[in-house]
Amino acid sequence: MAQRNILQFIILGLVTDQPRTGYELTKAFDNDIGEFWSAQHSQIYPQLKTLEAKGWLTHTEEITGEKLNRKRYAATKSGKAALNDWLTAASEPVSGAKDEFVLKLYFIHDQTDARLKPMLTTQLIWHEQRRDHLRKQLATKFPNGADALDFGHFLILEHALHREEEYCQWLQAALAQLPGGMTN
């Protein structure tokens, strides 16, 4: 099955929420969207041109400083309709992710392999840091729990936090199964 261009819909969603510059879109991926989807500057700017050529985006020019012009993008009526169609369409369930670490584990057959403990420990540290970051994000953005005006964002952070907590538990259990357990 052909992979859909999800980035175009993320951009449409972001500029539908509020008109944004390319820089502001990049920052959105560094912050909130980056919790569950990534895109680089080199992907975002060409996509803006493509969406504008489709008639899904329009822009206004702003002057900042003495000479700098920047474009602020907003969704057009047809862009909002495309976003709505995408939001309404069924999403295929994700059955697996491209996790290089898990792939590497697949090729290690011996429980006593010296590479296992450092690999598992490194992953555990990374996932604990990620879990802690998500806890802070959830507490900062939603100090009173779910927010009816931004419920989707709340659910995403909650899901990401549960995923990281589960990953940490799995890694701790894996380390405990090594000869000598987690203390080795």
Disulfide bonds with the S-S distance in Angstrom:
none
